[in-house]
Structures are given as C-alpha cells and as structure tokens.
Amino acid sequence: MKIENKDNYVILADEKDDIADFASFLEYQIPNKFKGQNVVLNLLDYTNLSLEQLLLLLKVSNLHRKTKHSFVIINKTINPDDIPYEMVVVPTIQEGEDIIGMEAIERDLGF
C-alpha cells in the first residue's frame, strides 16, 4: 500500500492491483492505523473498476465515516448515478480534498 500524508488527510493507494484483497486489508488497517484521520482512497489506477468491486469498500467506508472522519474514494470509471449515497466517490484528488474541507465545516457546524 502506498501512503501519502497530507496536512489534514492521508492518501492510500493499492500497489497490487487486486481490489478484493485491498478492501479486506483496509478493513483491518483503517480502524487501527488510520483512526482519527481523514482518508482518501486513490483508485485511479483501477480503470475497469466495477460497481460490485466498489461495494467491497462500503463496510470500511461506513465504519470510518461513523467516527466523524471523511472517507473519500477517487475513481472516475463508475457512473456517479450508480454509486450508493453512503459512499463518497469523486473523479479527482482535488475534488476529494474539497469534500474533506466541506465535511469538516459540516462537522464543526454540528451536522
């Protein structure tokens, strides 16, 4: 796994090109190693990602977001209309940064 630390979030990316293994690995790593951090999951290298594969990340996304921290997935292959409302998926890192900023403001305002 590639890890890139930023000011208010961490970017994680898979190095093995196996989304099922990566999702399983993240279920253990996110609550332990990245607890208390906003997470951006860079899946731009997955140019043929299917909705079924994306849904493998739903559990870890929901668990992390319950801790009042952002969990944003970066990928541009899936139709945004098909993505469940519980997941935050955007096509660029910049948009991921923007989402983290907006969610931080919402949390500060008590939403």
Backbone bond lengths (Angstrom), bond angles and torsions (degrees), N, CA, C in turn:
res aa  C-N    CA-C-N  psi(-1)  N-CA   C-N-CA  omega(-1)  CA-C   N-CA-C  phi
1 M - - - 1.443 - - 1.528 107.81 -
2 K 1.321 114.73 134.51 1.459 121.07 173.99 1.519 108.46 -89.81
3 I 1.331 116.45 135.02 1.455 121.97 -179.72 1.521 108.36 -125.59
4 E 1.329 115.96 128.15 1.456 121.49 176.98 1.530 107.77 -129.00
5 N 1.325 116.06 113.69 1.461 120.79 -178.84 1.522 110.65 -86.20
6 K 1.324 115.42 133.33 1.463 123.17 175.83 1.527 107.84 -117.36
7 D 1.333 116.62 -178.74 1.462 120.43 -177.16 1.523 113.24 -58.52
8 N 1.331 117.50 -50.51 1.463 118.97 -175.28 1.532 113.33 -124.56
9 Y 1.320 116.94 18.17 1.464 120.75 177.08 1.520 110.10 -161.69
10 V 1.314 115.84 171.20 1.456 122.54 176.79 1.524 107.81 -126.20
11 I 1.335 116.45 139.84 1.465 121.69 176.86 1.530 107.65 -103.30
12 L 1.319 115.84 126.41 1.457 122.31 177.81 1.525 109.18 -114.71
13 A 1.320 116.32 138.62 1.466 120.96 177.90 1.524 109.18 -139.26
14 D 1.315 115.59 148.99 1.459 122.45 -179.35 1.522 109.32 -83.99
15 E 1.325 116.18 140.71 1.463 120.97 177.04 1.524 112.51 -106.87
16 K 1.330 117.90 -6.17 1.459 120.49 -172.30 1.517 114.62 -106.78
17 D 1.305 119.03 -8.73 1.462 122.87 178.74 1.538 112.72 61.21
18 D 1.329 115.35 41.74 1.463 121.09 176.54 1.528 107.51 -139.23
19 I 1.313 116.94 96.60 1.458 121.54 -172.74 1.528 112.34 -64.08
20 A 1.316 118.19 -34.25 1.465 120.55 -179.92 1.528 110.42 -64.92
21 D 1.318 117.55 -46.99 1.465 120.84 177.80 1.521 111.08 -64.86
22 F 1.336 116.79 -40.03 1.462 121.29 -179.19 1.530 110.15 -64.13
23 A 1.327 117.32 -43.37 1.465 121.33 179.28 1.522 110.10 -62.44
24 S 1.314 117.47 -43.56 1.460 121.82 178.72 1.530 110.72 -63.71
25 F 1.309 116.62 -42.59 1.462 122.51 178.11 1.531 110.73 -61.87
26 L 1.329 116.59 -42.38 1.463 121.18 -179.00 1.521 112.49 -65.94
27 E 1.321 117.47 -32.86 1.464 120.22 178.84 1.524 111.49 -59.17
28 Y 1.318 116.62 -29.50 1.459 120.44 176.94 1.532 111.14 -88.56
29 Q 1.329 116.96 -43.19 1.462 121.64 -173.50 1.533 113.95 -71.05
30 I 1.325 117.51 -43.73 1.473 120.83 -173.83 1.534 111.43 -58.29
31 P 1.351 119.65 -52.45 1.471 118.27 -177.26 1.531 113.29 -68.03
32 N 1.307 117.79 -23.06 1.458 120.46 -176.09 1.525 112.78 -96.90
33 K 1.303 116.25 -55.91 1.466 120.62 -173.48 1.531 113.17 -85.08
34 F 1.324 118.14 -29.26 1.459 120.80 -173.55 1.529 112.72 -117.11
35 K 1.317 116.08 20.76 1.459 121.21 177.47 1.531 108.66 -62.56
36 G 1.321 116.20 134.25 1.456 120.32 179.20 1.514 114.14 84.49
37 Q 1.321 117.48 8.30 1.457 121.12 179.25 1.526 109.96 -122.14
38 N 1.325 115.66 149.93 1.454 120.53 169.55 1.521 107.21 -78.00
39 V 1.320 116.23 138.49 1.463 121.27 -174.82 1.525 110.47 -119.73
40 V 1.332 115.81 131.63 1.455 122.62 170.66 1.517 105.78 -113.79
41 L 1.304 116.42 123.53 1.461 122.30 -179.77 1.525 108.13 -102.14
42 N 1.313 116.79 108.43 1.458 122.12 -177.49 1.530 109.74 -85.28
43 L 1.326 115.17 105.40 1.471 120.90 177.80 1.529 110.99 -114.28
44 L 1.318 117.37 27.71 1.469 120.68 -179.77 1.525 112.29 -63.68
45 D 1.332 117.81 -27.23 1.471 120.63 178.81 1.526 112.33 -71.32
46 Y 1.320 117.14 -17.07 1.464 121.07 177.25 1.528 108.55 -85.59
47 T 1.313 115.72 84.47 1.467 120.50 -175.68 1.527 112.83 -80.13
48 N 1.322 117.87 -10.86 1.462 121.91 177.95 1.523 111.67 -121.43
49 L 1.316 116.57 30.04 1.458 121.11 -178.16 1.529 110.33 -63.88
50 S 1.312 115.52 131.19 1.467 120.07 178.64 1.524 109.53 -97.95
51 L 1.315 115.95 164.15 1.454 120.95 177.43 1.530 110.23 -61.55
52 E 1.323 117.56 -39.68 1.462 121.39 178.90 1.521 110.68 -60.50
53 Q 1.324 116.93 -40.49 1.461 120.53 178.19 1.530 110.69 -67.87
54 L 1.312 116.72 -41.76 1.459 120.83 178.70 1.527 110.64 -59.97
55 L 1.319 116.56 -38.97 1.461 121.34 -178.14 1.529 112.68 -66.03
56 L 1.331 117.53 -15.45 1.464 120.40 174.29 1.530 110.74 -64.25
57 L 1.326 116.54 -19.99 1.464 122.03 -179.24 1.522 113.09 -94.97
58 L 1.315 117.49 -2.41 1.464 121.31 -176.04 1.530 112.17 -61.20
59 K 1.314 117.56 -44.22 1.462 121.14 -177.96 1.530 110.98 -60.92
60 V 1.330 117.14 -51.06 1.466 120.23 -178.46 1.530 110.78 -65.84
61 S 1.321 117.13 -34.89 1.465 120.79 176.80 1.526 110.32 -62.49
62 N 1.313 116.87 -49.28 1.466 120.79 -179.43 1.523 112.11 -62.69
63 L 1.327 116.82 -43.29 1.465 120.35 -179.86 1.526 111.32 -63.34
64 H 1.321 117.11 -42.25 1.464 120.14 -178.40 1.524 111.14 -70.12
65 R 1.317 117.02 -40.80 1.467 120.40 -179.34 1.531 111.21 -66.71
66 K 1.330 118.03 -27.68 1.474 120.89 176.73 1.527 111.64 -65.40
67 T 1.336 117.23 -21.25 1.468 120.84 178.93 1.526 111.29 -84.16
68 K 1.329 116.81 9.39 1.473 123.20 179.36 1.527 112.07 66.26
69 H 1.331 115.38 36.88 1.454 122.00 173.53 1.526 108.29 -130.16
70 S 1.314 115.00 151.70 1.465 120.49 -176.52 1.526 111.36 -76.21
71 F 1.323 114.90 147.22 1.463 123.40 172.65 1.520 105.62 -137.25
72 V 1.318 116.42 104.59 1.462 122.47 -174.17 1.525 108.78 -117.82
73 I 1.321 116.29 132.23 1.462 122.25 178.46 1.519 108.24 -105.91
74 I 1.334 115.60 133.45 1.456 121.35 179.06 1.526 108.25 -106.38
75 N 1.319 116.14 115.12 1.463 122.39 176.69 1.517 108.22 -166.31
76 K 1.315 116.18 142.57 1.462 118.57 -177.92 1.522 113.97 -120.78
77 T 1.324 118.16 18.64 1.457 119.45 -178.09 1.525 114.28 -95.22
78 I 1.324 117.16 -20.89 1.464 120.20 -175.89 1.524 109.96 -96.75
79 N 1.308 115.79 138.15 1.453 121.54 177.59 1.529 109.12 -61.09
80 P 1.331 117.64 124.07 1.468 120.50 -178.52 1.532 113.83 -57.05
81 D 1.312 117.88 -27.71 1.466 121.01 179.31 1.525 112.48 -69.69
82 D 1.339 117.35 -19.70 1.458 121.75 -178.65 1.527 113.12 -89.66
83 I 1.313 117.73 -12.45 1.466 122.36 -174.37 1.530 109.79 -79.96
84 P 1.334 117.58 130.81 1.467 120.04 178.73 1.529 111.23 -59.64
85 Y 1.315 116.54 146.92 1.456 120.71 -176.77 1.528 112.06 -63.31
86 E 1.345 118.29 -22.79 1.467 121.16 -179.60 1.522 112.78 -70.79
87 M 1.321 116.68 -18.69 1.463 120.17 -176.72 1.522 110.03 -103.06
88 V 1.331 115.07 145.98 1.457 121.22 175.70 1.523 107.06 -109.92
89 V 1.331 115.67 110.11 1.461 121.80 179.94 1.522 107.78 -126.82
90 V 1.320 116.15 124.33 1.459 122.12 179.86 1.522 108.75 -130.23
91 P 1.348 117.81 159.30 1.459 120.40 -173.76 1.530 116.39 -84.34
92 T 1.325 119.28 -12.65 1.469 119.65 -177.51 1.525 111.45 -137.51
93 I 1.315 115.61 157.65 1.465 121.58 176.44 1.526 109.94 -61.78
94 Q 1.336 117.12 -40.68 1.464 120.70 -179.84 1.529 110.87 -59.20
95 E 1.322 116.81 -43.31 1.464 119.64 177.74 1.529 111.11 -65.35
96 G 1.322 116.65 -34.22 1.460 120.33 175.38 1.523 111.41 -62.81
97 E 1.338 116.38 -42.68 1.466 120.83 176.54 1.525 110.45 -61.30
98 D 1.331 116.40 -42.06 1.463 120.83 179.67 1.528 111.31 -62.45
99 I 1.328 117.00 -41.69 1.469 121.55 178.81 1.522 109.89 -61.89
100 I 1.329 117.07 -44.13 1.464 120.52 179.54 1.522 110.09 -59.92
101 G 1.326 116.77 -43.24 1.463 120.87 178.13 1.517 112.17 -62.30
102 M 1.334 116.63 -44.28 1.464 120.32 179.70 1.524 111.55 -65.79
103 E 1.330 117.08 -41.98 1.463 119.75 179.46 1.524 111.23 -66.41
104 A 1.328 118.28 -33.84 1.464 121.22 176.62 1.527 110.39 -63.83
105 I 1.323 116.73 -41.63 1.471 121.10 177.44 1.529 109.89 -63.43
106 E 1.336 117.02 -44.42 1.468 120.88 178.76 1.524 111.22 -59.68
107 R 1.337 116.79 -42.65 1.466 120.03 179.21 1.527 110.51 -64.73
108 D 1.339 116.70 -40.14 1.475 120.36 178.65 1.525 111.61 -62.89
109 L 1.335 115.48 -32.21 1.471 120.12 -179.58 1.533 112.56 -85.98
110 G 1.327 116.00 -3.23 1.462 120.23 176.10 1.509 115.18 90.94
111 F 1.319 118.41 16.12 1.471 120.76 178.38 1.507 111.23 -87.94
